Each structure stands twice: as C-alpha cells, then as structure tokens.
Amino acid sequence: MAKKSKTIGLHIDKRTFGMTFLYCMTPGFWQDNISYHDCAEEAYHIWGTSWMMQFGELPTGGYFWRPAYINHGCFASELGILA
C-alpha cells in the first residue's frame, strides 16, 4: 500500500473560505517538510495516533490548535489516522 494522506472536504465557508474536512493518513505515513498556513489550524483525532514535531504523540481523542504563520512539520503515523 502506498504511504499517503487524503483530505475529504466537508464544508467551505463562502464568506471566509474557512474549511472543514476529514484528514486521513495511511499506515506508515511520514511527511518531513516544514510548512505554515495563513490561517489558524486545529484538528481532533477521531481515530488513530500520529506523531507531530511540535506536539509529540497525539492519540485518539487528541486535539491541537495552531495560530496562523507558525512553522510546523514533520509528522507521521505508524498505524494511520482519521482526523
């Protein structure tokens, strides 16, 4: 199986362009780039555990919020996640 991620769009606010989506990582996924966004970012892990450079292990039920323009990355998941 290819190690990849996928987003499934749920909603886009036409006024602010804010997005709500499901994010999935397949087992063994690893992304090693550093990036940032021009908006705040938050996530809730519905299922699975991931490792994030800034937060360490984020398990099922884990949550994070990050303000705009904060560098972030690398992240990985041994068994996959749905967030």
N, C-alpha and C positions, 0 to 999 in steps of 0.2 A: 504494500500500500504506500502511496506517495505521502510524504510528510508535508501537510499543508494546512492552511486555515481557510475559513469561509465565513462570509457575513450574509445574513438573511435580513433584508430590510423590512421593518415593521411599520414605521411612520416617519414622515418628513414634515416638519412644520413649515408651511409655505411662507410665513412671515419672517421667521428667524433662521430657517434652514437647519434647525436642530434636528438630529436624527436619533431614532431608537431602532436598535437592531439586535439580533442574536449573533453571537460570535462563537465559532467552533474551531477547536484545534484538534487535529487527528493525533493519535498516539505517536509519541516520539517527535512531535513538532518542536522546532527550535528556530528562533529568529534572532539574529545577532546585530541588527542595525540599531543605531541611535536615531530617534526622530522626535518631533514635537508637533503639536496641533495649535491652531489659532483660536481654540475654544477649550473650555473645561472638558474633562473626560471623567466618566465614572462607570463602574462595572460591578455587577453582582454575579458571583459564580453559582449558577443553578445546579451544576453537577461537575465534579472533577476538581483536580488540583493543578495549579500552574505555579511556576517559579518566575518571579519578576525581579529584575535587578534592584529596584528601589524598595520592594516590599518583602522579598523572600518568598516563602511558600504561602500561597493563597488557596485555601481549601474550599470545598463545597460550603456555600453559605458566606464565603468571604466577600468583602466589599472594599472598593477603593474609590477615591475621588482625587483628581489631579487638576490644578489650575492650568489655564492656557499658557503656552510657550515654555513649558517645563520639559527639558530633555528627558527622554525615557527610552528604555530598551535595555537590554536583551530580555527575552522571555522564552519560556519553554514549557512543555507538558509531557510527562512520561506516558500517561495513560489517556490523555485527551481531556477536553473540557467543553462545556456549553455554558456560555455567559451572556 
